[in-house]
Amino acid sequence: MDSLDEGLIKLVNHKDHPTNKAYKVFFFYKKQEAEHFKNLLLKGNIHFEYADEPNKRGKIFLFGIRKTDNQKVLNLNYQTIGEFRSRFISQSWAQYTVIILSFIIVIFAVISFFNNR
């Protein structure tokens, strides 16, 4: 599946099936995420086809899902991504720095507004 074109920004981890338009392919690069997604599909009693293939980025885990189950599966996909996502700013000191700087900018904007009235 080296021809998997994820696009420039790579916003989503699903594409239409290349040969069967009734299916959508969801893909993961981490085995732990794929296992979690598979367990959610099994719990939801959703039919799927599974394959793992070598890719230029390593092993890719593929799930073929019928488009009739798309809404349910998208929700499960978002749950999986949310379960394994990393924090945007992981260090707590950096989080507080961003909050404090934002607060200071807002204060200066309010002061500037009232001074230039």
N, C-alpha and C positions, 0 to 999 in steps of 0.2 A: 504494500500500500504506500509505496514511495511517492506516488502521484497525488496523494491527498493534498489538495490545495487549500490551505487554511486561510488564505488571504494575507494581506499586509499586517493588519492589526491583530488578527486572531481573537476575535471577541467571543466566539461560540465554539463549542466542541461537538457540533453535529452538522451533518450535511445530508442532502438527499442521496439516496442509494444510487450508485452509478448505473446499475442495470435494471433495477426494479423500482419504478416510481411510486409504488404503493408503500415503500419502506423508507425510513430515515435511519442514518447510521450515526450513532453516538460513539465517540472515541475518547480514550483516556491513555495517558502515558505512564501512570503510576498504578502498579498492581493493587495497592491498598484501596485507591479510589475505585478501581474497576470492581473489586470484590464488594465494596460497600454498595455500589450501584446495582450490582447483580443481586445482592440480598434484598434491596428495596424492591426490585422488579419481582423477585420470587414472592415476597410478602404481599405485594399488590396483585399477585396472580396475573401478571402481564406476560403475554407470549413474546419471546425474543429469540434471536439467533446470536450466538456468541462465537468469536474467533479472536485469536491473538496472532499477530504477524510481526516479523522483524521490519524495522523501518530505519531510515537514516538517522532518526533521533533516538533509536533504541527500539524496544518492544512496544507495540501499540495494541491496545485492547479494544476490540470493536464489538458493538452491539447493534444488531438490526432490529428495529422496532417498527411495527405497523403504524402508518400515519393516523389510523383511527384512534390509536391510544396516545397521540402526540401530546395533548394537554396534560394528561396524568404523568407521562414520562418526563416532560419538561419540568414539572414540579419536582419529581424525584431527582432529576439531574441538578437542579438548583440546590436541593438539599445536600446532595453529594459534594458539589463544589463548595458550598458554605461550610460543610463539615471539615474540609481539608484546606481551606484557604488560610493564607498567612495574613497577619495584620499589615495594614498599609504602612503604619509607622510602628515598628515593634518595640523600640526602647521607650520607656515611660518618660524619661527626661525630654526626649524629642517631642512626645505628645504634648507635654505641658508647655514646652517652648512654643509650639505652634499655636496653642490656645492663648497663651499670654501675648504673643505677637499680634494675633488676630484681635484680641481685646484692645490692645494699645492702638492699633490702626483705626478701629471703630471709634475710640475716644478722640483721637486726633481729627477724624472726619467730622464728628459732632461739634467739637470745639471750633474747627474751621468754618463749619456751616454757620454757627452763631456769630462768629467774628466778622464774617463777610456779608452779613445780612444788611 
